[in-house]
Amino acid sequence: MASPESFIQGLFIVISVFSIFFPEFLPNRFISLYRRHRQQNSTTIQGRRHFIAGAQTLAQARSQSPPSQTLIKSSISSADLTIALEPRDAAPHIFKSLALDIEGHKIPALKSLDVALSSPQSKTLGPKEKADALIKRAELSLGVGKRRRRFD
């Protein structure tokens, strides 16, 4: 009769041999799905990095008495990079809209909020975030309407 130690050693040997040869038995479809998932995670991580860096530069720009144009432009470029990496997320569009609003570009900020509130992107927002975006959109549309002397 085999002892429990030899059984455990045999089990470890079987597991190690199986783990070495297991990738050869996987169909290519599963391997490609795994690689695509890893690539998407890497893209998401890079997008979050750009988003956080842009948010920090925008906060620095807002903290200065006249907002720094170079910091605002840097945050807008970070938002553009995040949008390129994560086109279906609404947060970078809202972030870009806030940066454009601080810079004084009301119409592009309004367009960016419209994209964030469109159907595919708005699904990534929670109810409170969507409400905040709608309030900001109303403020921007009133600001644009005052310039053009028309109110809806």
Backbone as a printed PyTorch tensor [residue, N CA C, xyz], in Angstrom:
tensor([[[  0.8350,  -1.1660,   0.0000],
         [  0.0000,   0.0000,   0.0000],
         [  0.8880,   1.2400,   0.0000]],

        [[  0.5050,   2.2260,  -0.7760],
         [  1.3100,   3.4400,  -0.9170],
         [  1.0640,   4.3680,   0.2590]],

        [[  2.1150,   5.0270,   0.6500],
         [  2.0010,   5.9790,   1.7480],
         [  1.4240,   7.2990,   1.2330]],

        [[  0.8650,   8.1070,   2.1210],
         [  0.3050,   9.3890,   1.6750],
         [  1.3550,  10.3130,   1.0770]],

        [[  2.6010,  10.2160,   1.5250],
         [  3.6620,  11.0780,   0.9790],
         [  3.9600,  10.7260,  -0.4710]],

        [[  4.0180,   9.4320,  -0.7890],
         [  4.3010,   9.0430,  -2.1710],
         [  3.1180,   9.4020,  -3.0740]],

        [[  1.9060,   9.3340,  -2.5470],
         [  0.7340,   9.7410,  -3.3210],
         [  0.7920,  11.2280,  -3.6500]],

        [[  1.1540,  12.0540,  -2.6700],
         [  1.2580,  13.5010,  -2.8760],
         [  2.3810,  13.8150,  -3.8530]],

        [[  3.5190,  13.1130,  -3.7450],
         [  4.6200,  13.3260,  -4.6810],
         [  4.2050,  12.9440,  -6.0970]],

        [[  3.5020,  11.8470,  -6.2390],
         [  3.0210,  11.4340,  -7.5540],
         [  2.0360,  12.4400,  -8.1220]],

        [[  1.1830,  12.9680,  -7.2650],
         [  0.2250,  13.9860,  -7.6970],
         [  0.9300,  15.2480,  -8.1770]],

        [[  1.9740,  15.6670,  -7.4610],
         [  2.7490,  16.8320,  -7.8960],
         [  3.4370,  16.5830,  -9.2290]],

        [[  3.9390,  15.3880,  -9.4440],
         [  4.5970,  15.0580, -10.7150],
         [  3.5840,  15.1120, -11.8530]],

        [[  2.4000,  14.5410, -11.6360],
         [  1.3680,  14.5610, -12.6720],
         [  0.9380,  15.9950, -12.9740]],

        [[  0.7640,  16.8050, -11.9430],
         [  0.3600,  18.2030, -12.1410],
         [  1.4350,  18.9790, -12.8820]],

        [[  2.6960,  18.7750, -12.5420],
         [  3.7710,  19.5130, -13.2180],
         [  3.9010,  19.0870, -14.6730]],

        [[  3.7780,  17.8110, -14.9670],
         [  3.8470,  17.3560, -16.3630],
         [  2.6490,  17.8940, -17.1330]],

        [[  1.4690,  17.8560, -16.5210],
         [  0.2690,  18.3710, -17.1730],
         [  0.3780,  19.8670, -17.4360]],

        [[  0.9500,  20.6280, -16.4850],
         [  1.0700,  22.0780, -16.6760],
         [  2.0800,  22.4260, -17.7500]],

        [[  3.0590,  21.5690, -17.9780],
         [  4.0300,  21.8230, -19.0440],
         [  3.4080,  21.5720, -20.4060]],

        [[  2.6410,  20.4990, -20.5320],
         [  2.0980,  20.1220, -21.8280],
         [  0.6680,  20.6010, -22.0640]],

        [[  0.0470,  21.2190, -21.0890],
         [ -1.3300,  21.6740, -21.2170],
         [ -1.5290,  22.6920, -22.3370]],

        [[ -0.6600,  23.6800, -22.5150],
         [ -0.8900,  24.6490, -23.6020],
         [ -0.9200,  24.0100, -24.9850]],

        [[ -0.2680,  22.8800, -25.1630],
         [ -0.2980,  22.2290, -26.4720],
         [ -1.6580,  21.6140, -26.7600]],

        [[ -2.4140,  21.2700, -25.7320],
         [ -3.7190,  20.6580, -25.9240],
         [ -4.8400,  21.6770, -26.0570]],

        [[ -4.5530,  22.9340, -25.7320],
         [ -5.5800,  23.9590, -25.8660],
         [ -5.8120,  24.2890, -27.3350]],

        [[ -7.0440,  24.4730, -27.7250],
         [ -7.2910,  24.9310, -29.0970],
         [ -6.7850,  26.3660, -29.2680]],

        [[ -6.4310,  26.7030, -30.4630],
         [ -5.9020,  28.0430, -30.7630],
         [ -6.9060,  29.1360, -30.4330]],

        [[ -8.1800,  28.8150, -30.4880],
         [ -9.2020,  29.8120, -30.1990],
         [ -9.1080,  30.2960, -28.7540]],

        [[ -8.8960,  29.3940, -27.8170],
         [ -8.7780,  29.7770, -26.4190],
         [ -7.5170,  30.5930, -26.1660]],

        [[ -6.4530,  30.2110, -26.8460],
         [ -5.1930,  30.9510, -26.6830],
         [ -5.3450,  32.3640, -27.2280]],

        [[ -5.9960,  32.5100, -28.3890],
         [ -6.1770,  33.8510, -28.9460],
         [ -7.0960,  34.6900, -28.0610]],

        [[ -8.1170,  34.0740, -27.4520],
         [ -8.9730,  34.8140, -26.5230],
         [ -8.1890,  35.2900, -25.3120]],

        [[ -7.3170,  34.4440, -24.8070],
         [ -6.4880,  34.8210, -23.6660],
         [ -5.5650,  35.9790, -24.0340]],

        [[ -4.9430,  35.9070, -25.1840],
         [ -4.0380,  36.9850, -25.6140],
         [ -4.7970,  38.2880, -25.8140]],

        [[ -5.9840,  38.2190, -26.4050],
         [ -6.7830,  39.4150, -26.6290],
         [ -7.2120,  40.0160, -25.2870]],

        [[ -7.5680,  39.1580, -24.3410],
         [ -7.9530,  39.6380, -23.0140],
         [ -6.7840,  40.3280, -22.3300]],

        [[ -5.5980,  39.7640, -22.4430],
         [ -4.4160,  40.3920, -21.8590],
         [ -4.1380,  41.7330, -22.5140]],

        [[ -4.2880,  41.8100, -23.8250],
         [ -4.0410,  43.0650, -24.5310],
         [ -5.0710,  44.1130, -24.1280]],

        [[ -6.3320,  43.7320, -23.9680],
         [ -7.3540,  44.6810, -23.5520],
         [ -7.0840,  45.1850, -22.1470]],

        [[ -6.6330,  44.3090, -21.2640],
         [ -6.3030,  44.7510, -19.9130],
         [ -5.1460,  45.7310, -19.9340]],

        [[ -4.1540,  45.4790, -20.7820],
         [ -3.0160,  46.3900, -20.8890],
         [ -3.4690,  47.7500, -21.4150]],

        [[ -4.3710,  47.7410, -22.3980],
         [ -4.8970,  48.9950, -22.9390],
         [ -5.6860,  49.7440, -21.8770]],

        [[ -6.4700,  49.0260, -21.0930],
         [ -7.2570,  49.6560, -20.0310],
         [ -6.3460,  50.2800, -18.9850]],

        [[ -5.2920,  49.5880, -18.6260],
         [ -4.3630,  50.1210, -17.6240],
         [ -3.6810,  51.3760, -18.1450]],

        [[ -3.2580,  51.3590, -19.4060],
         [ -2.6260,  52.5510, -19.9840],
         [ -3.6130,  53.7100, -20.0570]],

        [[ -4.8580,  53.4120, -20.4190],
         [ -5.8800,  54.4550, -20.4750],
         [ -6.1320,  55.0690, -19.1110]],

        [[ -6.1820,  54.2340, -18.0790],
         [ -6.3840,  54.7550, -16.7230],
         [ -5.2150,  55.6140, -16.2800]],

        [[ -4.0040,  55.2040, -16.6570],
         [ -2.8210,  56.0090, -16.3180],
         [ -2.9010,  57.4010, -16.9280]],

        [[ -3.2650,  57.4680, -18.2190],
         [ -3.3890,  58.7700, -18.8800],
         [ -4.5160,  59.5840, -18.2580]],

        [[ -5.6140,  58.9120, -17.9010],
         [ -6.7470,  59.6090, -17.2940],
         [ -6.3510,  60.2230, -15.9580]],

        [[ -5.6620,  59.4660, -15.1340],
         [ -5.2570,  59.9690, -13.8110],
         [ -4.2470,  61.0990, -13.9540]],

        [[ -3.2880,  60.9300, -14.8650],
         [ -2.2850,  61.9940, -15.0710],
         [ -2.9630,  63.2770, -15.5630]],

        [[ -3.9030,  63.1470, -16.4740],
         [ -4.6230,  64.3150, -16.9760],
         [ -5.4680,  64.9760, -15.9090]],

        [[ -6.0930,  64.1680, -15.0630],
         [ -6.9040,  64.7280, -13.9790],
         [ -6.0370,  65.4910, -12.9830]],

        [[ -4.8500,  64.9760, -12.7270],
         [ -3.9480,  65.6760, -11.8140],
         [ -3.4740,  67.0000, -12.4090]],

        [[ -3.1450,  67.0110, -13.7010],
         [ -2.7140,  68.2740, -14.3100],
         [ -3.8710,  69.2740, -14.3890]],

        [[ -5.0930,  68.7800, -14.6180],
         [ -6.2450,  69.6790, -14.6400],
         [ -6.4970,  70.2640, -13.2520]],

        [[ -6.3200,  69.4700, -12.2160],
         [ -6.4810,  69.9820, -10.8510],
         [ -5.4220,  71.0380, -10.5380]],

        [[ -4.1990,  70.8220, -11.0190],
         [ -3.1500,  71.8300, -10.8220],
         [ -3.4940,  73.1040, -11.5650]],

        [[ -4.0210,  72.9740, -12.7760],
         [ -4.3840,  74.1550, -13.5570],
         [ -5.5130,  74.9290, -12.8860]],

        [[ -6.4800,  74.2260, -12.3150],
         [ -7.5940,  74.8890, -11.6460],
         [ -7.1710,  75.5760, -10.3640]],

        [[ -6.1300,  75.0500,  -9.7160],
         [ -5.7040,  75.6170,  -8.4330],
         [ -4.9830,  76.9580,  -8.5990]],

        [[ -4.4690,  77.2300,  -9.7760],
         [ -3.7860,  78.5060, -10.0100],
         [ -4.8330,  79.5730, -10.2920]],

        [[ -4.5250,  80.8230,  -9.8700],
         [ -5.5240,  81.8870,  -9.9990],
         [ -5.8970,  82.1570, -11.4540]],

        [[ -4.9740,  82.4730, -12.3750],
         [ -5.3880,  82.3230, -13.7700],
         [ -4.9890,  80.9120, -14.1900]],

        [[ -5.9220,  80.1160, -14.6600],
         [ -5.5830,  78.7340, -15.0140],
         [ -4.4550,  78.6730, -16.0530]],

        [[ -3.5140,  77.7990, -15.8080],
         [ -2.3580,  77.6470, -16.6840],
         [ -2.7810,  76.9790, -17.9950]],

        [[ -2.5500,  77.6620, -19.0940],
         [ -2.9400,  77.1340, -20.4090],
         [ -2.1300,  75.8930, -20.7800]],

        [[ -0.8550,  75.8570, -20.3930],
         [ -0.0360,  74.6910, -20.7370],
         [ -0.5290,  73.4450, -19.9890]],

        [[ -0.9100,  73.6200, -18.7340],
         [ -1.4360,  72.4710, -17.9880],
         [ -2.7840,  72.0210, -18.5460]],

        [[ -3.5940,  72.9610, -18.9680],
         [ -4.8930,  72.6090, -19.5440],
         [ -4.6940,  71.8570, -20.8510]],

        [[ -3.7770,  72.3360, -21.6810],
         [ -3.5140,  71.6460, -22.9520],
         [ -2.9420,  70.2600, -22.7180]],

        [[ -2.1150,  70.1210, -21.6890],
         [ -1.5750,  68.8140, -21.3420],
         [ -2.6840,  67.8640, -20.8940]],

        [[ -3.6310,  68.3680, -20.1190],
         [ -4.7390,  67.5160, -19.6840],
         [ -5.6500,  67.1490, -20.8470]],

        [[ -5.8240,  68.0550, -21.8040],
         [ -6.6330,  67.7390, -22.9880],
         [ -5.9580,  66.6580, -23.8170]],

        [[ -4.6280,  66.7430, -23.9650],
         [ -3.9280,  65.7010, -24.7190],
         [ -3.9920,  64.3600, -23.9780]],

        [[ -3.9490,  64.3830, -22.6490],
         [ -4.1130,  63.1410, -21.8820],
         [ -5.5140,  62.5710, -22.0790]],

        [[ -6.5080,  63.4360, -22.1370],
         [ -7.8750,  62.9780, -22.3800],
         [ -8.0020,  62.3760, -23.7750]],

        [[ -7.3440,  62.9870, -24.7580],
         [ -7.3770,  62.4360, -26.1120],
         [ -6.7260,  61.0580, -26.1780]],

        [[ -5.6140,  60.8950, -25.4690],
         [ -4.9600,  59.5810, -25.4300],
         [ -5.8530,  58.5450, -24.7610]],

        [[ -6.5250,  58.9450, -23.6940],
         [ -7.4260,  58.0230, -23.0070],
         [ -8.5990,  57.6470, -23.8990]],

        [[ -9.1220,  58.6080, -24.6300],
         [-10.2310,  58.3320, -25.5470],
         [ -9.7760,  57.3870, -26.6470]],

        [[ -8.5460,  57.5610, -27.1290],
         [ -8.0370,  56.6660, -28.1580],
         [ -7.8890,  55.2360, -27.6370]],

        [[ -7.5050,  55.1010, -26.3670],
         [ -7.3190,  53.7710, -25.7970],
         [ -8.6280,  53.1380, -25.3370]],

        [[ -9.5710,  53.9440, -24.8630],
         [-10.8580,  53.4490, -24.3690],
         [-11.9980,  54.2490, -25.0000]],

        [[-12.3210,  53.9910, -26.2650],
         [-13.3260,  54.8240, -26.9380],
         [-14.7430,  54.6410, -26.4190]],

        [[-15.0400,  53.5380, -25.7340],
         [-16.4130,  53.2980, -25.2740],
         [-16.6790,  53.8040, -23.8640]],

        [[-15.6830,  54.3860, -23.2290],
         [-15.8590,  54.8950, -21.8710],
         [-16.2560,  56.3630, -21.9280]],

        [[-17.2210,  56.7530, -21.1250],
         [-17.7210,  58.1300, -21.1430],
         [-16.8810,  59.0710, -20.2930]],

        [[-16.1800,  58.5490, -19.3030],
         [-15.4260,  59.4060, -18.3760],
         [-14.3690,  60.2660, -19.0740]],

        [[-13.5840,  59.7390, -20.0160],
         [-12.6130,  60.6150, -20.6750],
         [-13.2540,  61.7440, -21.4820]],

        [[-14.4330,  61.4760, -22.0430],
         [-15.1340,  62.5310, -22.7940],
         [-15.5960,  63.6450, -21.8570]],

        [[-16.0950,  63.2660, -20.6840],
         [-16.5150,  64.2660, -19.6980],
         [-15.3080,  65.0510, -19.2030]],

        [[-14.2240,  64.3390, -18.9540],
         [-12.9890,  64.9780, -18.5070],
         [-12.4800,  65.9740, -19.5510]],

        [[-12.5070,  65.5820, -20.8270],
         [-12.0820,  66.4830, -21.8970],
         [-13.0030,  67.6970, -21.9680]],

        [[-14.2970,  67.4820, -21.7530],
         [-15.2530,  68.5810, -21.7660],
         [-14.9530,  69.5920, -20.6570]],

        [[-14.6220,  69.0930, -19.4720],
         [-14.2850,  69.9900, -18.3580],
         [-13.0350,  70.8050, -18.6710]],

        [[-12.0350,  70.1470, -19.2680],
         [-10.7990,  70.8560, -19.6120],
         [-11.0580,  71.9080, -20.6860]],

        [[-11.8620,  71.5670, -21.6880],
         [-12.1770,  72.5320, -22.7410],
         [-12.9930,  73.7070, -22.2000]],

        [[-13.8500,  73.4330, -21.2340],
         [-14.6470,  74.4950, -20.6200],
         [-13.7480,  75.4680, -19.8600]],

        [[-12.7960,  74.9420, -19.1110],
         [-11.8680,  75.8150, -18.3800],
         [-11.0380,  76.6450, -19.3500]],

        [[-10.6910,  76.0360, -20.4840],
         [ -9.9010,  76.7540, -21.4800],
         [-10.7230,  77.8290, -22.1840]],

        [[-12.0450,  77.7020, -22.1430],
         [-12.9030,  78.7210, -22.7490],
         [-13.5500,  78.2870, -24.0460]],

        [[-13.3540,  77.0480, -24.4500],
         [-13.9550,  76.5190, -25.6810],
         [-15.2680,  75.8190, -25.3290]],

        [[-16.3470,  76.5870, -25.3600],
         [-17.6460,  76.0760, -24.9070],
         [-18.2750,  75.1030, -25.8990]],

        [[-18.2210,  75.4070, -27.1890],
         [-18.8730,  74.5530, -28.1780],
         [-18.1870,  73.1870, -28.2830]],

        [[-16.8420,  73.1080, -28.3670],
         [-16.2230,  71.7680, -28.3510],
         [-16.4750,  71.0100, -27.0450]],

        [[-16.5660,  71.7420, -25.9340],
         [-16.8790,  71.0930, -24.6580],
         [-18.2820,  70.5130, -24.6850]],

        [[-19.2110,  71.2400, -25.2710],
         [-20.5830,  70.7570, -25.3950],
         [-20.6470,  69.5240, -26.2960]],

        [[-19.8920,  69.5290, -27.3870],
         [-19.8610,  68.3670, -28.2890],
         [-19.2570,  67.1480, -27.5960]],

        [[-18.2370,  67.3770, -26.7950],
         [-17.6320,  66.2670, -26.0660],
         [-18.6090,  65.6770, -25.0490]],

        [[-19.3850,  66.5260, -24.3860],
         [-20.4060,  66.0270, -23.4640],
         [-21.5120,  65.2940, -24.2110]],

        [[-21.8490,  65.7600, -25.4130],
         [-22.8580,  65.0590, -26.2100],
         [-22.3830,  63.6480, -26.5560]],

        [[-21.1020,  63.5100, -26.8810],
         [-20.5490,  62.1850, -27.1690],
         [-20.5880,  61.3140, -25.9160]],

        [[-20.2580,  61.8990, -24.7600],
         [-20.2710,  61.1370, -23.5070],
         [-21.6750,  60.6860, -23.1420]],

        [[-22.6720,  61.4680, -23.4840],
         [-24.0490,  61.1370, -23.1350],
         [-24.7730,  60.3720, -24.2350]],

        [[-24.0530,  60.0140, -25.3100],
         [-24.6710,  59.2150, -26.3610],
         [-24.8650,  57.7850, -25.8610]],

        [[-25.5910,  57.0010, -26.6280],
         [-26.0320,  55.6860, -26.1670],
         [-24.9210,  54.7220, -25.7350]],

        [[-23.8980,  54.4360, -26.5580],
         [-22.9330,  53.4320, -26.0840],
         [-22.1000,  53.9070, -24.8990]],

        [[-21.7330,  55.1760, -24.8750],
         [-20.8860,  55.6670, -23.7920],
         [-21.6630,  55.8640, -22.4990]],

        [[-22.9030,  56.2680, -22.5870],
         [-23.6530,  56.5750, -21.3700],
         [-23.9370,  55.3310, -20.5290]],

        [[-23.7930,  54.1570, -21.1160],
         [-24.0080,  52.9190, -20.3650],
         [-22.9280,  52.7060, -19.3090]],

        [[-21.7700,  53.3560, -19.4760],
         [-20.6850,  53.2020, -18.5100],
         [-20.8280,  54.1500, -17.3280]],

        [[-21.8120,  55.0450, -17.3850],
         [-22.0090,  56.0130, -16.3050],
         [-23.0670,  55.5270, -15.3210]],

        [[-22.8530,  55.8550, -14.0680],
         [-23.8630,  55.5950, -13.0550],
         [-24.9050,  56.6980, -13.0790]],

        [[-25.9790,  56.5460, -12.3310],
         [-27.0360,  57.5590, -12.3600],
         [-26.5690,  58.9340, -11.8730]],

        [[-25.7420,  58.9620, -10.8250],
         [-25.2710,  60.2480, -10.3110],
         [-24.3070,  60.9070, -11.2990]],

        [[-23.4310,  60.1140, -11.9090],
         [-22.4870,  60.6700, -12.8900],
         [-23.2320,  61.1940, -14.1090]],

        [[-24.2730,  60.4620, -14.5220],
         [-25.0620,  60.9150, -15.6690],
         [-25.7900,  62.2120, -15.3410]],

        [[-26.3020,  62.3220, -14.1200],
         [-26.9870,  63.5450, -13.7070],
         [-26.0190,  64.7230, -13.6780]],

        [[-24.8080,  64.5080, -13.1580],
         [-23.8050,  65.5830, -13.1380],
         [-23.4350,  66.0120, -14.5550]],

        [[-23.3120,  65.0450, -15.4550],
         [-22.9810,  65.3780, -16.8470],
         [-24.1120,  66.1480, -17.5090]],

        [[-25.3440,  65.7690, -17.2220],
         [-26.4800,  66.5000, -17.8010],
         [-26.5680,  67.9240, -17.2620]],

        [[-26.2520,  68.1040, -15.9830],
         [-26.2450,  69.4590, -15.4090],
         [-25.1580,  70.2960, -16.0600]],

        [[-23.9830,  69.7220, -16.2250],
         [-22.8830,  70.4500, -16.8720],
         [-23.2350,  70.7720, -18.3240]],

        [[-23.9260,  69.8500, -19.0000],
         [-24.3400,  70.0960, -20.3820],
         [-25.3400,  71.2480, -20.4340]],

        [[-26.2450,  71.3150, -19.4650],
         [-27.2120,  72.4210, -19.4190],
         [-26.5010,  73.7460, -19.1810]],

        [[-25.5060,  73.7510, -18.2710],
         [-24.7370,  74.9790, -18.0360],
         [-24.0180,  75.4370, -19.2970]],

        [[-23.4030,  74.4890, -19.9980],
         [-22.6780,  74.8440, -21.2240],
         [-23.6330,  75.3290, -22.3080]],

        [[-24.7760,  74.6720, -22.4540],
         [-25.7020,  75.1110, -23.4990],
         [-26.2870,  76.4840, -23.1750]],

        [[-26.4910,  76.7920, -21.8920],
         [-26.9250,  78.1470, -21.5320],
         [-25.8300,  79.1600, -21.8190]],

        [[-24.5730,  78.7880, -21.5430],
         [-23.4510,  79.6890, -21.8250],
         [-23.2900,  79.9460, -23.3050]],

        [[-23.4770,  78.9230, -24.1160],
         [-23.3930,  79.0920, -25.5700],
         [-24.5790,  79.8900, -26.0610]],

        [[-25.7700,  79.6500, -25.4840],
         [-26.9690,  80.3870, -25.8840],
         [-26.8820,  81.8620, -25.5560]],

        [[-26.2040,  82.2250, -24.4480],
         [-26.0590,  83.6430, -24.0970],
         [-25.2050,  84.3730, -25.1070]],

        [[-24.1920,  83.6730, -25.6060],
         [-23.3380,  84.3130, -26.6190],
         [-24.1090,  84.5420, -27.9060]],

        [[-24.9540,  83.6030, -28.2480],
         [-25.6770,  83.6990, -29.5040],
         [-27.0170,  84.4190, -29.3560]],

        [[-27.3500,  84.8090, -28.1200],
         [-28.5760,  85.5510, -27.8090],
         [-29.8370,  84.7450, -28.1340]],

        [[-29.7730,  83.4440, -27.8890],
         [-30.9990,  82.6800, -28.0510],
         [-31.0820,  81.6790, -26.9140]],

        [[-32.2560,  81.4720, -26.4340],
         [-32.4920,  80.5580, -25.3400],
         [-33.5470,  79.5540, -25.7610]],

        [[-33.3070,  78.3020, -25.3970],
         [-34.3080,  77.2700, -25.6940],
         [-35.1530,  77.0270, -24.4740]]])
